Amino acid sequence: MTLSTFAFIFTGVLLNACAQLLLKAGTNAIGAITIERATLLATAFRVLTQWPVLAGLTLYVVSVGVWIVGLSRVDVSIAYPMLSLGYVVNALAAWWLFGEMIGPLRVAGILLILAGASLPAFRQAEY
């Protein structure tokens, strides 16, 4: 994988992770969402008028565009495992931004993800 291809793939992952964090910030502002037929439209309006939610949705669209460019340059079997890095980014950012806890099991999971995401890169180097 070339550096520019890695940059597209990793940028897509980071944009996707940022989108998740923005969506969480938007939902934090309005609280738990209940789905009821009588209030469905009002709830949707309340959610979609939160600027973090709109920014998160926008970042999703941009991340898909960047991801498509990356996919055009590398096998999906190499690119797709890189998406798991978003879990690592989100776990650390949620701890920092939202005060979410990262216990020993999450640390172990993060280490497994990092190991798993790095394996396709080593496989690519064998060629």
Secondary structure, DSSP 8 states (H G I E B T S, - for coil): --HHHHHHHHHHHHHHHHHHHHHHHHHHHH------GGGHHHHHHHHHTSHHHHHHHHHHHHHHHHHHHHHTTS-HHHHGGGGGHHHHHHHHHHHHHH-----HHHHHHHHHHHHHHHHHHHHHHT-
